[in-house]
Amino acid sequence: MNILIANDHGAIELKQSIVNVLTAEGHTVTNLGVDTPASVDYPDIALKASERFLEGGFDFGILCCGTGIGISIAANKVKGIRCAPVFDLFTAEMAKRHNNANFIALGGRNRYALPVMDIVHMYMTTSFEGGRHQQRVSKLDNMV
């Protein structure tokens, strides 16, 4: 898969651990995030990643900030982006299965009950159901 990842200063280690695993698995990972603890604004990171994603060529994106919440809110302001903060296997599965999220968001300061890569893999291996969910996703995409 071709994956885009971006982060702010609150998720440097999380981002790097995800990149390391995905790269070792043979995925192509484009890193638009920061690698130093100097403070940056997550809305700027989200916008940069969202615009790059919409240019095409990526299967999905991962956004990381301190909680995953702020960066997901910012990304969802960009038309065509459906970013879901995910916290466990169920939210990762439903983000794809029902919402066809094209980004997931994770938090570098969160304490997850299971390894983050289990959550990422659940999202990656889940397919969008379509059907009644397609109508809802289309409504999301047509919102102003």
ChimeraX commands (.cxc) that place a marker at each C-alpha (Angstrom):
marker #1 position 0.00,0.00,0.00 radius 0.5
marker #1 position 0.97,3.62,-0.49 radius 0.5
marker #1 position 0.41,5.40,2.82 radius 0.5
marker #1 position 0.74,9.05,3.81 radius 0.5
marker #1 position 1.60,9.87,7.42 radius 0.5
marker #1 position 1.96,13.20,9.19 radius 0.5
marker #1 position 2.33,14.32,12.79 radius 0.5
marker #1 position 2.93,17.25,15.06 radius 0.5
marker #1 position 5.39,17.44,17.95 radius 0.5
marker #1 position 3.04,15.46,20.23 radius 0.5
marker #1 position 3.46,12.22,18.30 radius 0.5
marker #1 position 7.02,11.94,16.99 radius 0.5
marker #1 position 7.76,8.55,18.55 radius 0.5
marker #1 position 4.36,7.13,17.62 radius 0.5
marker #1 position 4.75,8.24,14.01 radius 0.5
marker #1 position 8.23,6.79,13.75 radius 0.5
marker #1 position 7.18,3.44,15.20 radius 0.5
marker #1 position 4.31,3.23,12.69 radius 0.5
marker #1 position 6.61,4.17,9.80 radius 0.5
marker #1 position 9.15,1.54,10.87 radius 0.5
marker #1 position 6.58,-1.27,10.95 radius 0.5
marker #1 position 4.82,-0.30,7.73 radius 0.5
marker #1 position 8.10,0.07,5.87 radius 0.5
marker #1 position 9.33,-3.30,7.16 radius 0.5
marker #1 position 6.09,-4.82,5.86 radius 0.5
marker #1 position 6.88,-3.50,2.40 radius 0.5
marker #1 position 4.52,-0.55,2.28 radius 0.5
marker #1 position 5.54,2.78,0.80 radius 0.5
marker #1 position 5.22,5.51,3.42 radius 0.5
marker #1 position 5.41,9.22,2.67 radius 0.5
marker #1 position 6.23,11.15,5.84 radius 0.5
marker #1 position 4.99,14.76,5.92 radius 0.5
marker #1 position 5.34,15.08,9.68 radius 0.5
marker #1 position 7.93,16.59,11.96 radius 0.5
marker #1 position 10.84,14.80,13.58 radius 0.5
marker #1 position 11.85,17.36,16.21 radius 0.5
marker #1 position 10.10,18.42,19.42 radius 0.5
marker #1 position 9.79,22.06,18.32 radius 0.5
marker #1 position 6.15,23.08,18.64 radius 0.5
marker #1 position 4.11,23.16,15.42 radius 0.5
marker #1 position 0.41,23.71,14.84 radius 0.5
marker #1 position -1.54,20.54,14.06 radius 0.5
marker #1 position -4.01,22.36,11.74 radius 0.5
marker #1 position -1.07,23.21,9.45 radius 0.5
marker #1 position 0.07,19.57,9.42 radius 0.5
marker #1 position -3.46,18.32,8.75 radius 0.5
marker #1 position -3.94,20.73,5.86 radius 0.5
marker #1 position -0.59,19.85,4.29 radius 0.5
marker #1 position -1.33,16.11,4.51 radius 0.5
marker #1 position -4.93,16.48,3.31 radius 0.5
marker #1 position -3.98,18.53,0.27 radius 0.5
marker #1 position -1.22,16.06,-0.63 radius 0.5
marker #1 position -3.60,13.12,-0.21 radius 0.5
marker #1 position -6.18,14.72,-2.49 radius 0.5
marker #1 position -3.56,15.01,-5.25 radius 0.5
marker #1 position -3.91,11.24,-5.49 radius 0.5
marker #1 position -1.76,8.14,-5.33 radius 0.5
marker #1 position -2.32,7.15,-1.71 radius 0.5
marker #1 position -4.40,4.30,-0.33 radius 0.5
marker #1 position -4.99,6.12,2.95 radius 0.5
marker #1 position -3.39,8.43,5.47 radius 0.5
marker #1 position -2.50,8.44,9.14 radius 0.5
marker #1 position -2.47,11.63,11.18 radius 0.5
marker #1 position -0.96,11.85,14.65 radius 0.5
marker #1 position -0.99,14.55,17.31 radius 0.5
marker #1 position -1.08,14.42,21.11 radius 0.5
marker #1 position -4.55,12.83,21.22 radius 0.5
marker #1 position -5.49,12.36,17.56 radius 0.5
marker #1 position -8.52,14.55,18.14 radius 0.5
marker #1 position -7.33,18.01,17.10 radius 0.5
marker #1 position -5.59,16.86,13.95 radius 0.5
marker #1 position -8.67,14.86,12.91 radius 0.5
marker #1 position -10.94,17.87,13.44 radius 0.5
marker #1 position -8.61,19.96,11.28 radius 0.5
marker #1 position -8.40,17.35,8.52 radius 0.5
marker #1 position -12.17,16.99,8.41 radius 0.5
marker #1 position -12.44,20.68,7.49 radius 0.5
marker #1 position -10.93,19.78,4.10 radius 0.5
marker #1 position -13.52,18.74,1.53 radius 0.5
marker #1 position -12.94,15.12,0.50 radius 0.5
marker #1 position -11.26,14.07,3.73 radius 0.5
marker #1 position -12.95,11.68,6.13 radius 0.5
marker #1 position -10.64,11.30,9.12 radius 0.5
marker #1 position -11.61,9.11,12.07 radius 0.5
marker #1 position -9.82,9.12,15.40 radius 0.5
marker #1 position -9.46,5.45,16.30 radius 0.5
marker #1 position -8.81,4.04,19.76 radius 0.5
marker #1 position -9.34,0.30,19.51 radius 0.5
marker #1 position -10.10,-2.50,17.05 radius 0.5
marker #1 position -13.82,-1.70,16.87 radius 0.5
marker #1 position -13.37,2.00,16.02 radius 0.5
marker #1 position -10.68,1.12,13.46 radius 0.5
marker #1 position -12.92,-1.45,11.81 radius 0.5
marker #1 position -16.00,0.79,11.73 radius 0.5
marker #1 position -14.00,3.77,10.46 radius 0.5
marker #1 position -13.43,1.79,7.28 radius 0.5
marker #1 position -16.43,-0.58,7.14 radius 0.5
marker #1 position -19.16,2.04,7.68 radius 0.5
marker #1 position -17.54,5.44,7.11 radius 0.5
marker #1 position -14.94,4.65,4.46 radius 0.5
marker #1 position -12.51,6.94,6.29 radius 0.5
marker #1 position -9.54,7.84,4.12 radius 0.5
marker #1 position -7.50,8.91,7.16 radius 0.5
marker #1 position -7.22,7.57,10.66 radius 0.5
marker #1 position -5.92,9.63,13.57 radius 0.5
marker #1 position -3.92,8.44,16.56 radius 0.5
marker #1 position -2.52,10.10,19.66 radius 0.5
marker #1 position 1.08,10.06,20.76 radius 0.5
marker #1 position 0.08,10.82,24.36 radius 0.5
marker #1 position -2.75,8.28,24.53 radius 0.5
marker #1 position -2.50,5.01,26.43 radius 0.5
marker #1 position -3.88,2.34,24.14 radius 0.5
marker #1 position -5.09,-0.96,25.58 radius 0.5
marker #1 position -3.43,-2.85,22.73 radius 0.5
marker #1 position -0.53,-2.22,20.36 radius 0.5
marker #1 position -1.22,0.67,17.99 radius 0.5
marker #1 position -0.19,-1.45,15.03 radius 0.5
marker #1 position -3.03,-3.87,15.80 radius 0.5
marker #1 position -5.39,-0.91,15.40 radius 0.5
marker #1 position -3.69,0.23,12.17 radius 0.5
marker #1 position -3.77,-3.31,10.76 radius 0.5
marker #1 position -7.47,-3.68,11.58 radius 0.5
marker #1 position -8.20,-0.54,9.57 radius 0.5
marker #1 position -5.94,-1.66,6.72 radius 0.5
marker #1 position -7.54,-5.10,6.40 radius 0.5
marker #1 position -11.15,-3.95,6.60 radius 0.5
marker #1 position -13.20,-3.22,3.49 radius 0.5
marker #1 position -15.90,-0.62,3.05 radius 0.5
marker #1 position -19.35,-2.26,3.11 radius 0.5
marker #1 position -20.98,0.17,0.72 radius 0.5
marker #1 position -24.74,-0.34,0.47 radius 0.5
marker #1 position -26.66,1.88,2.87 radius 0.5
marker #1 position -23.35,3.27,4.11 radius 0.5
marker #1 position -22.46,4.63,0.66 radius 0.5
marker #1 position -25.46,6.96,0.76 radius 0.5
marker #1 position -24.28,8.31,4.12 radius 0.5
marker #1 position -20.68,8.72,2.98 radius 0.5
marker #1 position -21.92,10.54,-0.13 radius 0.5
marker #1 position -23.85,12.92,2.11 radius 0.5
marker #1 position -20.70,13.57,4.12 radius 0.5
marker #1 position -18.74,14.27,0.96 radius 0.5
marker #1 position -21.39,16.71,-0.28 radius 0.5
marker #1 position -21.53,18.77,2.90 radius 0.5
marker #1 position -20.24,22.30,2.62 radius 0.5
marker link #1:1,2 radius 0.2
marker link #1:2,3 radius 0.2
marker link #1:3,4 radius 0.2
marker link #1:4,5 radius 0.2
marker link #1:5,6 radius 0.2
marker link #1:6,7 radius 0.2
marker link #1:7,8 radius 0.2
marker link #1:8,9 radius 0.2
marker link #1:9,10 radius 0.2
marker link #1:10,11 radius 0.2
marker link #1:11,12 radius 0.2
marker link #1:12,13 radius 0.2
marker link #1:13,14 radius 0.2
marker link #1:14,15 radius 0.2
marker link #1:15,16 radius 0.2
marker link #1:16,17 radius 0.2
marker link #1:17,18 radius 0.2
marker link #1:18,19 radius 0.2
marker link #1:19,20 radius 0.2
marker link #1:20,21 radius 0.2
marker link #1:21,22 radius 0.2
marker link #1:22,23 radius 0.2
marker link #1:23,24 radius 0.2
marker link #1:24,25 radius 0.2
marker link #1:25,26 radius 0.2
marker link #1:26,27 radius 0.2
marker link #1:27,28 radius 0.2
marker link #1:28,29 radius 0.2
marker link #1:29,30 radius 0.2
marker link #1:30,31 radius 0.2
marker link #1:31,32 radius 0.2
marker link #1:32,33 radius 0.2
marker link #1:33,34 radius 0.2
marker link #1:34,35 radius 0.2
marker link #1:35,36 radius 0.2
marker link #1:36,37 radius 0.2
marker link #1:37,38 radius 0.2
marker link #1:38,39 radius 0.2
marker link #1:39,40 radius 0.2
marker link #1:40,41 radius 0.2
marker link #1:41,42 radius 0.2
marker link #1:42,43 radius 0.2
marker link #1:43,44 radius 0.2
marker link #1:44,45 radius 0.2
marker link #1:45,46 radius 0.2
marker link #1:46,47 radius 0.2
marker link #1:47,48 radius 0.2
marker link #1:48,49 radius 0.2
marker link #1:49,50 radius 0.2
marker link #1:50,51 radius 0.2
marker link #1:51,52 radius 0.2
marker link #1:52,53 radius 0.2
marker link #1:53,54 radius 0.2
marker link #1:54,55 radius 0.2
marker link #1:55,56 radius 0.2
marker link #1:56,57 radius 0.2
marker link #1:57,58 radius 0.2
marker link #1:58,59 radius 0.2
marker link #1:59,60 radius 0.2
marker link #1:60,61 radius 0.2
marker link #1:61,62 radius 0.2
marker link #1:62,63 radius 0.2
marker link #1:63,64 radius 0.2
marker link #1:64,65 radius 0.2
marker link #1:65,66 radius 0.2
marker link #1:66,67 radius 0.2
marker link #1:67,68 radius 0.2
marker link #1:68,69 radius 0.2
marker link #1:69,70 radius 0.2
marker link #1:70,71 radius 0.2
marker link #1:71,72 radius 0.2
marker link #1:72,73 radius 0.2
marker link #1:73,74 radius 0.2
marker link #1:74,75 radius 0.2
marker link #1:75,76 radius 0.2
marker link #1:76,77 radius 0.2
marker link #1:77,78 radius 0.2
marker link #1:78,79 radius 0.2
marker link #1:79,80 radius 0.2
marker link #1:80,81 radius 0.2
marker link #1:81,82 radius 0.2
marker link #1:82,83 radius 0.2
marker link #1:83,84 radius 0.2
marker link #1:84,85 radius 0.2
marker link #1:85,86 radius 0.2
marker link #1:86,87 radius 0.2
marker link #1:87,88 radius 0.2
marker link #1:88,89 radius 0.2
marker link #1:89,90 radius 0.2
marker link #1:90,91 radius 0.2
marker link #1:91,92 radius 0.2
marker link #1:92,93 radius 0.2
marker link #1:93,94 radius 0.2
marker link #1:94,95 radius 0.2
marker link #1:95,96 radius 0.2
marker link #1:96,97 radius 0.2
marker link #1:97,98 radius 0.2
marker link #1:98,99 radius 0.2
marker link #1:99,100 radius 0.2
marker link #1:100,101 radius 0.2
marker link #1:101,102 radius 0.2
marker link #1:102,103 radius 0.2
marker link #1:103,104 radius 0.2
marker link #1:104,105 radius 0.2
marker link #1:105,106 radius 0.2
marker link #1:106,107 radius 0.2
marker link #1:107,108 radius 0.2
marker link #1:108,109 radius 0.2
marker link #1:109,110 radius 0.2
marker link #1:110,111 radius 0.2
marker link #1:111,112 radius 0.2
marker link #1:112,113 radius 0.2
marker link #1:113,114 radius 0.2
marker link #1:114,115 radius 0.2
marker link #1:115,116 radius 0.2
marker link #1:116,117 radius 0.2
marker link #1:117,118 radius 0.2
marker link #1:118,119 radius 0.2
marker link #1:119,120 radius 0.2
marker link #1:120,121 radius 0.2
marker link #1:121,122 radius 0.2
marker link #1:122,123 radius 0.2
marker link #1:123,124 radius 0.2
marker link #1:124,125 radius 0.2
marker link #1:125,126 radius 0.2
marker link #1:126,127 radius 0.2
marker link #1:127,128 radius 0.2
marker link #1:128,129 radius 0.2
marker link #1:129,130 radius 0.2
marker link #1:130,131 radius 0.2
marker link #1:131,132 radius 0.2
marker link #1:132,133 radius 0.2
marker link #1:133,134 radius 0.2
marker link #1:134,135 radius 0.2
marker link #1:135,136 radius 0.2
marker link #1:136,137 radius 0.2
marker link #1:137,138 radius 0.2
marker link #1:138,139 radius 0.2
marker link #1:139,140 radius 0.2
marker link #1:140,141 radius 0.2
marker link #1:141,142 radius 0.2
marker link #1:142,143 radius 0.2
marker link #1:143,144 radius 0.2
view
